[in-house]
């Protein structure tokens, strides 16, 4: 019994020593972190607060807020966001309000104004006396309005650019269509001219063929005969007629020629007598 009691006394003393040692360690790191944060040695402050909260597992929302502030001041916004998010619903409303306020600031820097407004509104709800959160909210509303106007103007400009591009495209299509129509008109005109030329050639060819045909049908101009050729031709015709007549009456050629000579002599005598009579009449007329 005495031995058991002695063991309990030893364990109690050992446990108390461990508790005292842990408290001393926590206070040491917390003090070092607070001192570094006040002197703006954020790297050391982050190291000490991380040892306190992560390694030692200390539950201290105020220390977590300072650790988030140290990340924020070091421009490590990713880790700052994580630490602020851990205490945005803290039991201490002032700490929760500041955490939401800072989350709003980070989102505004990222130009995520709608999210920034939501976090800042939550900060005002957590602590209505948080004047900084209210001021930030008013600034965010103005920025949001300006952003909306810029977006509207940008959308209008984009729409106008799109309309201009569409109009340019339509103009190009109309121009191309006009060019195609002009080309088609030129081709049609050329085709019509070719047809007209072909018809004209055919008409001219038919006309030439008709004239050639008329020339072929018309008798060729006979060479003009001389007086001697004509008399010779008449003699030949008379001789031919005489020969045919003689053949018809079956008279020998020598006899026919004698008769012909006699007739010619009679004809000559007749004309000579006529001339003599005509000459005597003229002389009597003069005497008279």
Secondary structure, DSSP 8 states (H G I E B T S, - for coil): -HHHHHHHHHHHHHHHHHHHHHHHHHHHHHHHHHHHHHTT-HHHHHHHHHIIIIIS----HHHHHHHHHHHHHTT-HHHHHHHHHHTTT-SSHHHHHHHHHHHHHHHHHTT-HHHHHHHHHHHHHH-TT-HHHHHHHHHHHHHHHHHHHHHHHHHHHHHHHHHHHHHHHHHHHHHHHHHHHHHHHHHHHHHHHHHHHHHHHHHHHHHHHHHHHHHHHS--------HHHHHHHHHHHHHHHHHHHHHHHT--HHHHHHHHHHHHHHHHHHHHHHHHHHHHHHHHHHH-
